[in-house]
Amino acid sequence: MSLHRRFLSTLLLSAALPPRALASVRMRVGEVSEVTGEATAHFPDAAPRALAPASVLLRQDLITTGRAARLVGRLEGGIEFRLGERASLRVDALTSHGPRAGTVLRIFDGPVLLDRPPGGGHGTAPPIILNFPWGRIGVRGTRFFAGPLDGRHAVFVFRGLVAVESGGGAVLLREGEGAEIRGQGAPPGPVSRWTRARIDRALALVA
């Protein structure tokens, strides 16, 4: 909540301005690196923006991809995200410097791969929180996949540590480990080592 309160004055000002002025008020949070297929940025009371390489991403943009589409974006602080088809993501908050540095992303649907090298100005990277309809993921410097896979929600860690919370349960995943969530409101399943074939299936959803 502290990250959201940090931007409260900006949100109130944005609500009072016409759509044309919103882009000058909303903070730039990154840009698009690659797009295959259809991808769009949505914001209430503003016309949808078709996304292409070098398109600017603003805080509170709802970024969506179409059928068979892929999108690669880079956020402030060195965070790279990859979206697969029919995915949707919103940057709720992003502060890359200072004592309250951190990022809050909301994933509404689809597969996502997040990658940020560990480290930072003082040797530790600011935390990242990802909120899904089916759970919550907390990370620092890491690379991981999350989203639908083989008919279930799944999380897999390529590098670093990931804490997965859902349905009143929690697991800690390390490099090479994954877990499933078998439905909204269900706790994470057992931690397991994934096979190469399953890892490749996950990567194919965002590559």
PyMOL commands that set and color helices and strands:
alter all, ss='L'
color gray80, all
select helices_A, chain A and resi 2-6+8-15+19-25+196-204
alter helices_A, ss='H'
color red, helices_A
select strands_A, chain A and resi 28-36+39-42+49-50+56-58+62-65+70-75+79-83+88-95+102-109+112-116+128-132+135-139+142-149+152-159+162-166+169-173+177-181+192-193
alter strands_A, ss='S'
color yellow, strands_A
deselect
rebuild
show_as cartoon
